[in-house]
Amino acid sequence: MSSHVVRSERRVSPWLALAGFFVAVTVAALIGGLGVAGTANEYNNLVQPSWAPPSWLFGPVWTVLYAMIAVSGWLVWRRTGWSTALNWYAAQLVLNAIWTPIFFGAGQYGLALIDIVVLWVLIVVTIWKFRPISKVAAGLLLPYLAWVSFATALNAAIWSAN
């Protein structure tokens, strides 16, 4: 494979594209975090199940997951350019971005649960679409799927208790 991918008669540096994927996941993270101040305090004040993780754990976990999500999308882009598989990737990233404002900003735990369930489905579809293109890209999304599965159960328990 060449070191550049040709798109619309222009060469796109793979490193510039990787930076673009990191920017996309950073934007998703910022949409989730900006404008929703005090999430750790709000989270700690919720009635939670005994298995709920401490609020400090979310930042490090999401940092690693977002890096894996960015690399995953980039690996697929390197093989296909922008494709249907990446449309699914983009859709799940949008749902990821809006979960925090729904849950913390609006306090709509039930609506956040709907969002995260649909997000989970879109992650599964994205993995399924990525696998024939790049098994590594699909595999990089598996920890994300596991964390979102856990977060879905946590969201449901918090919605039920609050």
N, C-alpha and C positions, 0 to 999 in steps of 0.2 A: 504494500500500500504506500502511496506517495506521502510525503510529509505535508501536503496541502490537499484540501478538498476543493474541487472546482464547483462553484455555485453561480449560476447566471453569468457565465463568462468571467467571473472574478475568482481569484484565489483567496481563500480564507485561511489564515494561519490557524492550525489546530490549537495553538496555545491561546490565541485570542478567543477562539470559540470556547475553550475550557474556562477562560475568565468570564465569558458571557454566561455560561451555565452557573458559575459561582455567584455572579451578580443576580441571576434569576432566583436562586434559592435564598440569597441574602435579602432580596426584596420581599420574598414570601415571609421570611423570618421577621423582618422589620414591620411589615404590615401587621403581623401577629402581635408584635411587641410594642410598637409605637402607639401612643394614644391610649394604651391600656396600662396605666401605671398602677403599681401596688398589687400586681397579680400574686406575688408570694404571700403578702399579708392576707389578701382575700382567700387564697387557697388554704392557708393555715387556719382561717376562721370558719371554713366549711365543715359540716359534719362529714367525716370521711370513714371509709372502711379501715380496718386495722392494717391492711396490706398496702395502704396508700404510701407512696414514697415521699421523702421529705422534699420540700420545694427546691432546695439547692441542687438536687439531682437533675432537674429538667434542663438547665442550661448546658451542662457538659454533654448530656445524652444527645440533645438536639444539635449541638455543634458538630459532633461526630456524624450523626445521621444526615445532616444537611450536606456535609462534605461528600458522603457516600452517594447521596441523591444527585449531586452535581456531576460527579465523575460518571455515574451510571448513564445519565442523559447524554453526556459528552461522548461516551463510548459508542452509543447508538448513533448519534449524529455523525461520528467519524465514518461509520459504515454506510449510512443511508442518506445523509443530509437530513433536512427537515422532512419527517415522514408521519404517517398515520400513528405509528407507535409513539412518536413524540407529541402528538396532539393529546393522547391519553396522559402522558407524562405532565404536560402543561395543565390539563384539567385537574389532575390530582393535586398539583402544586397550588392552584387557586383555592381549592377546598381546604388545603392545609393552612393557607394564609388566613382564611376568614374564620377558622375555628376559634382562635383566641379572642378576637373581638366579640364573637357571638357568646362564648362561654363567660369570659370575664367582663368585657366591656358592657354587654347587654344583660348579662346574668340569665341568659336563656338556656338553661342546662338541657332541656328537652330538644330545642332546636339544634344546639351544639351536638347532641347525640345523633340526630338525623344527619347532620353534616359529616360527622366522623364515620358513621356507618357507610355513607356513600363514598367518602374518602377511602375507606378500607376496600370497598369494591373496586374503585378506580386503581388503587395500588395493585390489587390482584390482576386486573386486566392489563395494567402496564407491564407487570412482570411477565405475564403470558405473551404479550406482544414483543417484549424485549428478548425473551429466551431464544427464539430462532435467529435473532440478529447477533446477540452477544450473551452467552451464558454468564460471563463475568458481570455484565451490566445488570442482568436479571438477579444474579446472586447478591449484588451490592444493595438491592432493594429489600432483601429478606429481613435484615435487622429492623428496617423501617416498618415493614409489615408487622413484625413481632411487637414492636413498641406501640404501634397504632392499635393493634389487637388489645394489648394491655390497657392503653389509654381509653379505648372504647368501653371496656369493662369498668374502668375507674369512673368515666363520665356517667355511665348508667347507674353505678352505685351512688355517686354524688347526687345525681338527679333524683333518685329514689329517696335519699335521706334528707334532701333539702327542699 
